Amino acid sequence: MKVLLFANTDWYLYNFRRSLALAIQASGYEVLLVSPPGEYGQRLRDLGLRWEPIRMDRRSLNPIREAALLVHLASLMRRERIDLVHGFTIKSAVYGALAGRLAGTRARVSAVAGLGYVFTSFNLKARLLRPLVKGLLRLTLGGNGARLILQNPDDVALFKRAGLIEASRIRLIHGSGVDCRRFTPRVARIDASGSAAPRVLLAARLLWDKGLGEYAQAARILREQGREVIFLLAGTPDMGNPGAVPEGTVRGWMDEGLLQWLGHVEDMGALFASVDIVTLPSYYGEGLPKSLIEAAACALPLVTTDIPGCREVVANDEVDGLRVPPRDANALAKAIGRLLDDPNFAAKLGQAARAKALAQFDERIVIERTLAVYEELLGPSPEISLRFHT
């Protein structure tokens, strides 16, 4: 049996799905990873995985270019004799499944992490694209060989209401998982005596809908209150996304002294070990935010918004984290201040977050459930051996 994993960046495959790819390989399947070219492709190959680049423009609406991409994908699947294609994010999920149908691939798995720009934005381009994307989803998700993997119950309910796929073909799997053996609790750093400046972190792509503006404003509010707090921002610009925050804006926040921008961080475990609070004040629905579940595994107190995906991680306000309304910098600042003022409460939230990560978000659970979907479509794998690599 041969499985193809298809994503819109090699960065995504390496950071979110390499453990799945290695587990697929260890289970007796052949696996091929496909994405546009980038610096992470060679890293995947260095792990002993087969990765191939493909020409794909995430923002392209050129019908000739998109048709050529589909033909190329279908040709690749026929040549490689792919048994199952697994696409990630809306565009790759749709194109992977559609090319799979054209190639006669037995099984098609589409993983959608949140509904993305087309479904969440109110701008004219997104509204015009929405009916087209819905029609493509209905086309590609149909048939007994199709399964849709969603990451939170809100998205499951939305897809059911929209009638985009039969409910019997939807599977709920909590994100891409977190390695709870690598992301472990650190020594609490919040000091009630105030001898060390506490550190707050937002780790995300530099998009407005991740709440970057509110994060900077919350830093401004706490500074005006006379608090000594270090606000960190980890992430890189995503110029392929219409909601990207310009680099000049981020540098302006730095010049104002509101935050420190770290850019891309390779060792997130070490970064989490150096901070006291993690926040993700997103506006729109997330699938299951990776930064939040990694921080939860590190027993860090979380502050996030009451939106799909985020509220799956912080399900109980004041129990496994704090939830604030989206687009509300004052509420965000108040929640951060509350954790700074009460280290015992912050530690209690972190411990509850860690327990939840172990029970629900560990990557071994996620991979086992994903392989179960493959077996549902293809039959038992040659060898079920869940060996995980870092």
C-alpha positions as CSV (number, residue, x, y, z in Angstrom):
1,M,0.0,0.0,0.0
2,K,1.3,3.5,-0.8
3,V,0.1,6.7,0.9
4,L,0.7,10.2,-0.5
5,L,0.7,13.2,2.0
6,F,0.1,16.5,0.3
7,A,0.4,20.0,1.8
8,N,0.8,23.5,0.6
9,T,4.3,23.9,2.2
10,D,7.2,21.6,3.1
11,W,7.4,23.5,6.4
12,Y,3.9,22.2,7.3
13,L,4.8,18.6,6.5
14,Y,8.0,18.8,8.5
15,N,6.6,20.6,11.6
16,F,3.2,19.1,11.8
17,R,3.2,15.7,10.0
18,R,6.7,14.2,10.1
19,S,5.8,12.0,13.0
20,L,2.7,10.7,11.1
21,A,4.8,10.1,8.0
22,L,7.4,8.1,10.0
23,A,4.6,6.1,11.7
24,I,3.0,5.3,8.3
25,Q,6.3,4.0,7.1
26,A,6.9,2.0,10.3
27,S,3.4,0.5,9.9
28,G,4.3,-1.2,6.6
29,Y,3.0,1.4,4.1
30,E,5.1,3.2,1.6
31,V,4.8,7.0,2.0
32,L,5.4,9.8,-0.4
33,L,5.3,13.5,0.7
34,V,4.5,16.2,-1.8
35,S,4.6,20.0,-1.4
36,P,5.9,23.1,-3.1
37,P,9.7,23.3,-2.8
38,G,11.4,24.8,0.3
39,E,14.2,24.4,2.8
40,Y,12.4,21.7,4.7
41,G,12.2,19.2,1.9
42,Q,15.8,18.1,2.4
43,R,15.1,17.7,6.2
44,L,12.3,15.3,5.4
45,R,14.7,13.3,3.2
46,D,17.3,13.3,5.9
47,L,14.8,11.5,8.1
48,G,14.6,8.7,5.6
49,L,11.3,9.9,4.0
50,R,10.6,10.3,0.3
51,W,9.7,13.9,-0.5
52,E,9.0,15.4,-4.0
53,P,8.5,19.1,-4.9
54,I,5.5,20.2,-6.9
55,R,4.8,23.6,-8.5
56,M,1.9,25.2,-6.6
57,D,1.0,28.8,-5.8
58,R,-1.2,29.0,-2.7
59,R,-2.8,32.3,-3.9
60,S,-3.2,31.5,-7.6
61,L,-6.7,31.8,-9.1
62,N,-5.4,31.3,-12.7
63,P,-7.7,28.5,-14.1
64,I,-5.0,27.3,-16.6
65,R,-2.3,27.0,-13.9
66,E,-4.7,25.3,-11.5
67,A,-5.9,22.8,-14.1
68,A,-2.2,22.0,-14.9
69,L,-1.6,21.4,-11.2
70,L,-4.5,19.0,-11.0
71,V,-3.4,17.1,-14.1
72,H,0.2,16.9,-12.8
73,L,-1.1,15.6,-9.4
74,A,-3.3,13.0,-11.0
75,S,-0.5,11.9,-13.3
76,L,1.9,11.6,-10.3
77,M,-0.7,9.5,-8.4
78,R,-1.2,7.1,-11.4
79,R,2.5,6.8,-12.0
80,E,3.2,6.1,-8.3
81,R,0.2,3.8,-8.0
82,I,-1.0,5.7,-4.9
83,D,-3.6,3.8,-2.8
84,L,-4.5,6.7,-0.5
85,V,-4.0,10.5,-0.7
86,H,-4.2,12.6,2.4
87,G,-4.3,16.3,1.9
88,F,-3.9,19.0,4.5
89,T,-5.6,22.5,4.6
90,I,-8.5,23.5,2.3
91,K,-6.7,23.9,-1.0
92,S,-4.5,20.8,-0.7
93,A,-7.3,18.8,0.7
94,V,-9.6,19.7,-2.2
95,Y,-6.9,19.3,-4.9
96,G,-5.5,16.1,-3.4
97,A,-8.9,14.5,-3.3
98,L,-10.0,15.8,-6.7
99,A,-6.7,14.6,-8.3
100,G,-7.2,11.3,-6.5
101,R,-10.6,10.9,-8.1
102,L,-9.2,11.7,-11.5
103,A,-6.4,9.1,-11.0
104,G,-8.7,6.4,-9.7
105,T,-7.1,6.4,-6.2
106,R,-8.9,4.0,-3.9
107,A,-9.0,6.3,-0.9
108,R,-9.0,10.0,-0.3
109,V,-8.6,11.6,3.2
110,S,-9.0,15.4,3.5
111,A,-7.8,17.0,6.7
112,V,-9.1,20.6,7.2
113,A,-7.6,22.5,10.1
114,G,-10.1,25.2,10.6
115,L,-12.1,26.7,7.7
116,G,-9.4,29.2,6.6
117,Y,-9.5,32.5,4.9
118,V,-12.2,31.7,2.3
119,F,-14.8,30.8,5.0
120,T,-13.8,33.2,7.8
121,S,-13.0,36.5,6.0
122,F,-15.7,39.0,5.1
123,N,-13.7,40.5,2.3
124,L,-15.2,40.5,-1.3
125,K,-12.7,38.0,-2.7
126,A,-13.4,35.5,0.1
127,R,-17.2,35.9,-0.3
128,L,-16.9,35.3,-4.1
129,L,-14.8,32.3,-3.7
130,R,-16.9,30.6,-1.0
131,P,-19.6,29.1,-3.3
132,L,-16.9,27.7,-5.6
133,V,-15.0,26.2,-2.7
134,K,-18.2,24.7,-1.3
135,G,-19.0,23.1,-4.6
136,L,-15.5,21.7,-4.9
137,L,-15.7,20.3,-1.4
138,R,-19.0,18.5,-2.2
139,L,-17.5,17.1,-5.3
140,T,-14.2,15.9,-3.8
141,L,-15.6,14.6,-0.5
142,G,-18.3,12.4,-2.0
143,G,-18.1,8.6,-2.4
144,N,-17.4,5.7,-0.1
145,G,-13.6,6.1,-0.5
146,A,-13.6,9.6,1.0
147,R,-13.1,10.7,4.6
148,L,-12.9,14.1,6.1
149,I,-10.8,14.7,9.3
150,L,-11.7,17.7,11.4
151,Q,-10.0,18.9,14.5
152,N,-12.8,20.3,16.7
153,P,-16.5,19.7,17.3
154,D,-17.4,23.2,16.0
155,D,-16.1,22.4,12.6
156,V,-17.8,19.1,12.6
157,A,-21.2,20.8,13.4
158,L,-20.5,23.4,10.6
159,F,-19.8,20.8,7.9
160,K,-22.8,18.8,8.9
161,R,-25.1,21.9,8.7
162,A,-23.6,22.9,5.4
163,G,-24.3,19.4,3.9
164,L,-20.8,19.3,2.4
165,I,-20.3,15.6,3.2
166,E,-22.3,12.8,4.8
167,A,-21.9,12.8,8.6
168,S,-20.9,9.1,8.5
169,R,-17.7,10.1,6.6
170,I,-16.5,12.7,9.1
171,R,-13.8,11.8,11.7
172,L,-12.9,14.0,14.6
173,I,-9.1,13.9,15.5
174,H,-7.5,16.5,17.7
175,G,-5.0,18.2,15.5
176,S,-1.6,16.9,14.5
177,G,-0.7,16.1,18.1
178,V,2.1,17.1,20.4
179,D,5.1,15.0,21.6
180,C,4.4,15.1,25.3
181,R,7.7,13.4,26.0
182,R,9.6,16.3,24.4
183,F,7.4,19.1,25.5
184,T,7.5,18.8,29.3
185,P,6.8,21.0,32.3
186,R,9.4,23.6,33.2
187,V,10.2,25.2,36.5
188,A,7.7,27.9,37.2
189,R,9.2,31.3,36.6
190,I,6.5,33.7,37.8
191,D,7.9,35.3,40.9
192,A,5.4,37.0,43.3
193,S,8.3,39.1,44.6
194,G,8.7,40.6,41.2
195,S,12.5,40.0,41.1
196,A,12.4,38.8,37.5
197,A,10.4,40.3,34.7
198,P,7.8,37.8,33.6
199,R,7.7,36.7,29.9
200,V,4.6,36.3,27.8
201,L,4.7,34.6,24.4
202,L,2.5,34.6,21.3
203,A,3.8,32.0,18.8
204,A,1.9,32.1,15.4
205,R,2.2,33.1,11.8
206,L,2.2,36.9,11.5
207,L,-1.5,37.3,10.6
208,W,-4.0,39.9,11.9
209,D,-6.5,37.2,12.6
210,K,-4.1,35.7,15.1
211,G,-4.7,38.7,17.3
212,L,-1.3,40.4,16.8
213,G,-2.8,43.9,17.0
214,E,-4.6,43.1,20.3
215,Y,-1.4,41.5,21.7
216,A,0.6,44.7,21.0
217,Q,-2.2,46.8,22.5
218,A,-2.3,44.6,25.6
219,A,1.4,45.1,26.0
220,R,0.9,48.8,25.8
221,I,-1.9,48.7,28.4
222,L,0.2,46.8,30.9
223,R,3.2,49.1,30.3
224,E,1.0,52.1,31.0
225,Q,0.0,50.4,34.3
226,G,3.7,50.4,35.3
227,R,4.2,46.7,34.9
228,E,7.5,45.2,33.9
229,V,6.5,42.5,31.5
230,I,8.4,41.1,28.4
231,F,6.2,40.3,25.5
232,L,7.7,37.9,22.9
233,L,6.4,37.2,19.4
234,A,7.6,34.1,17.6
235,G,6.7,33.6,14.0
236,T,7.4,34.7,10.4
237,P,5.4,36.7,7.9
238,D,3.0,34.7,5.7
239,M,2.9,36.7,2.6
240,G,0.8,34.0,0.8
241,N,-2.1,35.0,3.1
242,P,-4.2,38.1,2.5
243,G,-4.3,38.7,6.2
244,A,-0.5,39.0,6.7
245,V,0.8,41.6,9.1
246,P,3.4,43.7,7.3
247,E,6.9,43.3,8.7
248,G,7.2,47.1,9.0
249,T,4.2,47.0,11.5
250,V,5.9,44.4,13.6
251,R,9.2,46.4,13.6
252,G,7.2,49.5,14.6
253,W,5.9,47.7,17.7
254,M,9.5,46.7,18.5
255,D,10.7,50.3,18.1
256,E,7.9,51.4,20.5
257,G,9.3,48.9,23.0
258,L,6.1,46.9,23.2
259,L,7.5,43.5,22.2
260,Q,10.5,41.5,21.1
261,W,10.2,39.7,17.7
262,L,12.1,36.4,17.6
263,G,11.2,35.4,14.1
264,H,11.3,31.7,13.3
265,V,12.2,29.6,16.4
266,E,13.6,26.2,15.7
267,D,13.5,24.9,19.3
268,M,10.1,25.6,20.6
269,G,10.6,23.4,23.6
270,A,13.5,25.6,24.8
271,L,11.4,28.7,24.2
272,F,8.5,27.5,26.2
273,A,10.8,26.6,29.0
274,S,11.9,30.3,29.1
275,V,8.4,31.9,29.4
276,D,5.7,32.2,32.0
277,I,2.4,32.6,30.0
278,V,1.4,31.7,26.4
279,T,-1.5,33.4,24.6
280,L,-3.2,33.1,21.3
281,P,-5.9,35.8,20.9
282,S,-7.2,34.6,17.5
283,Y,-10.3,36.1,15.9
284,Y,-11.5,33.2,13.7
285,G,-11.8,29.5,14.1
286,E,-8.6,27.5,14.4
287,G,-8.4,23.8,13.7
288,L,-6.5,23.0,16.9
289,P,-3.7,25.5,17.5
290,K,-0.3,23.8,17.7
291,S,1.3,26.5,19.9
292,L,-1.5,26.1,22.5
293,I,-1.2,22.3,22.8
294,E,2.6,22.4,22.9
295,A,2.4,25.1,25.7
296,A,-0.2,23.0,27.5
297,A,2.1,20.0,27.4
298,C,4.7,22.2,29.0
299,A,2.2,23.0,31.9
300,L,2.1,26.7,30.9
301,P,-0.9,28.8,31.8
302,L,-2.9,29.7,28.6
303,V,-4.8,32.8,27.6
304,T,-6.9,32.4,24.5
305,T,-10.1,33.5,22.9
306,D,-13.5,31.8,22.9
307,I,-13.6,30.6,19.3
308,P,-13.6,27.2,17.7
309,G,-10.4,25.3,18.1
310,C,-9.1,27.5,20.9
311,R,-11.9,26.6,23.2
312,E,-11.2,23.0,22.5
313,V,-7.8,23.5,24.2
314,V,-9.1,25.7,26.9
315,A,-12.5,24.1,27.3
316,N,-13.2,25.3,30.9
317,D,-12.5,28.9,31.6
318,E,-10.5,29.3,34.9
319,V,-9.8,25.5,35.0
320,D,-7.4,24.7,32.1
321,G,-6.7,28.2,31.1
322,L,-8.4,31.6,30.6
323,R,-10.6,32.6,27.8
324,V,-11.3,36.2,26.6
325,P,-13.5,37.6,23.9
326,P,-11.8,38.0,20.5
327,R,-10.7,41.6,19.4
328,D,-10.6,42.7,23.1
329,A,-7.2,44.0,24.0
330,N,-8.4,45.2,27.4
331,A,-9.7,41.8,28.4
332,L,-6.5,40.2,27.2
333,A,-4.4,42.6,29.3
334,K,-6.6,41.9,32.3
335,A,-6.3,38.1,32.0
336,I,-2.5,38.3,31.6
337,G,-2.3,40.7,34.6
338,R,-4.4,38.3,36.7
339,L,-2.0,35.4,36.1
340,L,1.0,37.6,36.9
341,D,-0.6,38.6,40.2
342,D,-1.5,35.1,41.3
343,P,1.4,32.6,40.5
344,N,-0.4,29.8,42.4
345,F,-3.5,30.2,40.2
346,A,-1.3,30.3,37.1
347,A,0.5,27.1,38.1
348,K,-2.8,25.3,38.8
349,L,-4.0,26.2,35.3
350,G,-0.8,25.0,33.8
351,Q,-1.0,21.6,35.6
352,A,-4.6,21.1,34.3
353,A,-3.5,22.0,30.8
354,R,-0.7,19.4,31.0
355,A,-3.1,16.7,32.2
356,K,-5.4,17.5,29.3
357,A,-2.6,17.4,26.7
358,L,-1.6,13.9,27.9
359,A,-5.1,12.6,27.8
360,Q,-6.3,14.1,24.5
361,F,-3.5,15.8,22.4
362,D,-0.5,13.4,22.6
363,E,0.7,12.7,19.1
364,R,0.6,8.9,19.7
365,I,-3.2,9.2,20.1
366,V,-3.6,11.3,17.0
367,I,-1.4,9.0,14.9
368,E,-3.2,5.9,16.1
369,R,-6.6,7.4,15.2
370,T,-5.3,8.6,11.8
371,L,-4.0,5.1,10.9
372,A,-7.3,3.7,11.9
373,V,-8.9,5.9,9.2
374,Y,-6.5,4.5,6.7
375,E,-7.3,0.9,7.7
376,E,-11.0,1.7,7.5
377,L,-10.5,2.6,3.8
378,L,-7.7,0.2,2.8
379,G,-8.0,-2.7,5.2
380,P,-5.4,-3.7,7.9
381,S,-1.9,-2.4,7.3
382,P,0.8,-4.9,6.8
383,E,2.3,-4.3,10.2
384,I,0.9,-2.1,12.9
385,S,3.9,-0.9,14.7
386,L,3.6,2.6,16.1
387,R,7.2,3.7,16.4
388,F,7.8,7.4,16.8
389,H,10.8,9.4,15.8
390,T,11.8,13.0,16.6
